[in-house]
Structures are given as C-alpha cells and as structure tokens.
Amino acid sequence: MVSKFPFSTTQPVRFTHTDPASYVFFPRYFEMFQGVVEDFFTLGLGQDYAELVMKQGYGLPTAHTECDFAKPCRLGEQLTFSMYLEKIGRSSITIIFVGSVDGEERLRAKSVLVAIDMNDNGRAVTIGKELRGKMESYMESCPPIPEKVVR
C-alpha cells in the first residue's frame, strides 16, 4: 500500500529482517529507509529512481542518519513508513522517516542525502530545477511533520 501525502508505504516485517528473537535487527531499518526513498522518487515524485542513477549518473547517497527506536517491530507486523521532506538545500535534502505499526510510532529517523554526479567522482552538485520543483511541491502539499512521541 502506498499513499502520497505524506508519502507512505506499508510492508510486512519479514523473517529476513529479524534476529533470532524475531525482532527487526536494527541495520535492516536503514535498508528499508533506502527502499522508501527509491519508492518516493519513483511513485511519489514520478522520477524513476533507477533511471536517475543508472542513466543520468545522479546519486543521492546518505551523508548522515540518526534514528530513535521507541518500540521493537516483530516478524509478521505490518510496518508503515511515512516520509517527510524537512529541508531542501542547494545539494542536499533532509528527510524524516516515521515508522509505525497500527498507528503506533515505533521509530523515527532523520537522514541527509547529498546530490552527487556519479560520473565526476561523486562531486556534490546542485539539485536540478525540475527535481527541486517536484520536491518543493511535495513539501507544500504534505501535512506538517508530526510531533515526536515521547516515551
């Protein structure tokens, strides 16, 4: 399931995501974040992520990320990631991911992605006008980032 404002995807917590106790092993969340980013560009913005990388040589590697875990996710649960753009800089974007199960916030992450030219040794580049416009339009249409749940 995908919704657009905020961009959200729901996926099952799979056996491959979990440790022997059936809890999501924390590095797997970071792989999931990347999947959400790719889906956001392709499904949310209408910019095919694979084409962006493979044909245009435009990369968006993660330069910084931090995550707070409120409660573990377990095998079989349906995990929804909602994605908010917090900031669009000259060559970077700051993203907030909110992960929830049945409406209960389980984790929150903040990542900074940097636009690079993959054909020029990964040199940071200005986010293109068309892509910037799509992201700005998304930000304007998106509800505010929800307050962090305090536990």
N, C-alpha and C positions, 0 to 999 in steps of 0.2 A: 504494500500500500504506500502511495506517495501523495502528499499534499503540498501545496505551493507556498502558502504564507502563514507561518514560516515554512520553509522547505522542510519536510519531514518524511522519513522513511521508517518502516517497521520491518524488522527481521527477527526470525527465531534465534534464540541462543542455541547454537549447535554444539554437538559433542566436541568438535574441533576447536571451539572457543574456550573450553573449560579445562580446569585442572582436575586431579583425581577426586576432589571433593564435590565436583560438579558446579563449581563457581567459575565465572569468567576469569581467566588468567589475565591480569591487567594489561600486558602488552597487546593482547588481542583487541582491546578497545581502540588502540591507536591505528591498527589496521582497519577497523570499522570506520574510524573518522575519515581515513583516506577514501574509502568507498563512498561515504556520504558526500565528500567534496566532488568526486567524479560524477556522481548522480546529480548533484546540484547543478554543475555546469551543463551536463547533457540534458537533463529533464527539466530543471528549474529555469535555466537561462537560455536554453536552446542552442548552446555552444558545445558541439561534440568534443568531449574531453580528449578522447583518443586522437582525434584529428588535430586538436590544438597541440598536443605533444608530438605526435608522430610526423605529421605533415608540415606543421608550422614551426616546429622546433621551439615551442613556447612552453617552458616548465613553470611549475608552481610548487617548489619544494617547501617543506615545513622548516622554518628557521627557528621557531620557538614554540613550545607547547607546555601547558600545565593542566593538571586535572585533579579535581577533588571528588572522592568517592564517598557517597552518603550511605549506600547500602549495596551489598553484592547482588549481582544478577546470576540466575541459575539456569542450568540446562532446561530447555523447553519453554522458557518465558519468552514473550513477545516484547522485544526491546525497540522502542521508538526513539530515534534521534531527530531532534529539531535543530535546525541550523540558522543562526542569525549572523548577519554581517555587522560587526561593531564599528569597523572603520575601514575606509578605503584610502590608502596613502598613495604616494607617487608610484611606488613599485611594490607595494605590499598590501595585503588585506588581513584584517584581524577577524577571526571567526569565533563565535561562541557555539558550542555544542551542548545541548541539554539532552541527556539520556533518561528515559522514563519507562516504567512498566506499569500498565494500567493507570496512567496518570500520576504515579508516584515517582518523583525525581530520584534517580539512583546515582547519577554522576553529572558533573559539569566540567567542561574543558574549554580552554582558550588556546587558539593556535594562530600564529602569524605565518602566512605564506608569502613568499617573495617571488615576483615575476622575474624569470631569467630567460636569456637567449641561450638555448642549449647548443647552438651552433657557434657560439662565441665564448667557449669555456665557462659557461654558467654566469656570465656577466648580468648583473641586475639591470632590468630595463623598465621603462615607463609602461604602466598598464595602458593598453591601446584604447583609443577613444570609444570604439564600438563596445568593447567588453566593459569598460568603465561605465558607459551609459546603461548597459543591461544591469550591472550590479547596483548602480545608483537607483534605478527604477525599482529593483527588488527591495532595496532598503526602504524606499518611500512607501511601498505597498505592505511592508511587513509590520506586524504589531511590535510594540516595544519588547525588548529583552526582559523576560520575567525576572523578578527578584529571586535571588539565590535562596534556596531553602536552608534554614539554619537547623542543625540537629544537635 
